Amino acid sequence: MVDSDEEYAPGASDDDAEAHQVTSQGGSGVASRSRGRSKADDAFNAIRRTWEDVEEGEDGTIAGTIESLLQQGKRKRTLKDTTPLQRGIIRHLILVIDLSAAMTEKDLRPTRYLLTIRYCQEFVTEFFEQNPISQIGIIGMRDGLATRVSDMSGNPSDHISNLQALRKEGPKGQPSLQNALDMARAALFHAPSHGTREILLLFGSLLSSDPGDIHTTITSLVNSHITTTVIGLSAQVAICSTLVKRTNPQSNPQKHYNVALDEVNYRELIMRLATPPESHTQAAATADDSNKSSLLMMGFPSRVTDSKPSLCACHSRPTTGGYLCSRCSSKVCSLPTTCPACSLTLILSTHLARSYHHLFPLQNWRTVSWSRATGPSQKHKAQCFSCQNPFPVCPTTLTRSIAGARSDIKADGTSKQVDISRLPTKPLLSDARNAESASTEPSGLALAGSELSALPQRRNEDQTVSESGRYECGTCGQFFCVDCDVFCHEIVHNCPGCLSREQQPLVGDGEGERGLEATDMNGIATNGDKG
């Protein structure tokens, strides 16, 4: 009989039996079991319990919780890096789509193939909204070959119609990453040096059927100053990591290679690329002298309408309307585009203005606490400055607490330290970090004069949802709702309060006091007329 290294414990459970084991390979049974339980507890605690975020309001409903969750989603879309950076606003991008059999998987509903086509259509629309003077080309990978879906152009209608035609064709075969990169490099080879050269790869497979050495192709992309971004649908692939690292030497590879977790994350990863990329000075310094040009010749044609149709220079189709090139008078159908005859870039002034906001983005607006929103100096701001919709009313319990704190001010108006522990601040919902920031607020509040100074702003005030539903512009000080916050940061890219202040006329008060100050175009402040 073979000797055993275990001691028999009659009537013991499995856990007790593990504790009695004496082996040199496994170590202490109690220690190994405790480590296993600690890992399991950490994994369980990492799970987000969304049901704990739901809290009832004063009216006994969860409408406030739902509203907070909606505002948090809207606020997350507007919070972007607002650092003014040099960006390439004239972009040339090749969209490479995986059309292989791996796209038939249904882990992304309805399928990877159909969802990718839908998101690509949305991306094309958003891309030209953010980059009106840029161009896109689309390439597909199917049956070990690279197929041209749409040629490089600045007309979003052509790209969307070609993407819709892919719905009639099903995915099949294996992808060829090398063939797709070679075709993309050939399409970007003649791109002008003043624009960017980018490749966006949507890769759903775990392999690539290549006819040759793909590392040679990657070296050619590096020599052509082409940057690549990869979005995976299955898992990270080693060759894609190598591709991203070598073609983006100045950036963090994690920013250019991500794997989609679900449908929402997949859309966020794609739409994030609609913003123009940063221009790195080191890359520009090592480029040729032709890449250092600071001036670009463009034409701003006017629209013409003929009584009889004539052939356009871009499609050779008879049309009655179009735009005449400023240099050679050739007619093109739509703008922006490049003149087929003289290669002059043809755009409208509105296209250039829409690309300007990327260089000087609108700053993120701050959140407003209830104490600041209900202050005597802010009572006139009971509605959104932009849409004029009324703001939410302060809860009754919080109103009494703030009023009681204001009544503790000394009669002579001197400042006094008041304990604000009785001022209840409801933690922001569905975000565990907000509870931590709420617990770190100071316990003292400085009160001076006849009004209560604002509560200390949270350290993450520009990264959370406002408890009062108000967002303040740091320049003009006006309050806005969350819908106007999203609209101004994503569509208008300007603050209505700042624009109205710049155009405010001179006003006198009629009692001999000094009127409002106005600023002329040179930035010189002048006094208003006396009443």
Secondary structure, DSSP 8 states (H G I E B T S, - for coil): ----SB---TT--HHHHHHTB--TTT--HHHHHHHHHHHHHHHHHHS--GGGG----TTSSSHHHHHHHHHHHHHHHH--------B--SEEEEEEEE-SGGGG--SSSS-HHHHHHHHHHHHHHHHHHH-TT-EEEEEEEETTEEEEEEEEES-HHHHHHHHHHGGGS---S---HHHHHHHHHHHHTTS-TTSEEEEEEEE--S----SS-HHHHHHHHHHTT-EEEEEESS---HHHHHHHHHH-TTS-GGGTEEE--SHHHHHHHHHGGGS--B--HHHHHHS-GGGG-----EE---EEEEEEEEE-TTT--EEEEEEE-TTT--EESSSSEE-TTT--EE--HHHHHHTGGGTS-----EE--HHHHTSGGGTT--B-TTT--B-----HHHHHHHHHHHTTS-TT---EEEE-TTS-----TT-HHHHHHHHTS-SEEEEETTEE------TTTTSS--TTS-EE-TTT--EE-HHHHHHIIIII-S-HHHHHHHT------SSSS----EE-TT--EE-----
